[in-house]
Amino acid sequence: DVFQWRIIIPGFLTYLLFFGLTESSLVSYILEKIGIGYLGNALVRTIFGLIVTGWAVYAWTRYRSSLGQPKS
């Protein structure tokens, strides 16, 4: 189904982008300085990344469904 791929691919790309950013040594350094260095932990990143991805997919589907609705 085309609709499923429109959700899966952006969701996966969002997840990869999040992982790429947190893998960066500069971002890790900033996280340590702010005091949330535990976000560099792989398990925490995975859980947080899935939450971010889920939220992005949810927001995208809400946005897409609102496009076809008449303005009230």
Residue pairs with C-beta under 8 A, 6 or more apart in sequence:
6 64
7 57
7 60
7 61
10 56
10 57
10 60
11 53
11 54
11 56
11 57
12 53
14 52
14 53
14 56
14 57
15 49
15 50
15 52
15 53
18 45
18 48
18 49
18 52
18 53
19 45
19 49
21 27
22 28
22 31
22 39
22 40
22 45
22 49
28 37
28 40
31 37
31 39
31 40
32 40
38 44
39 45
39 48
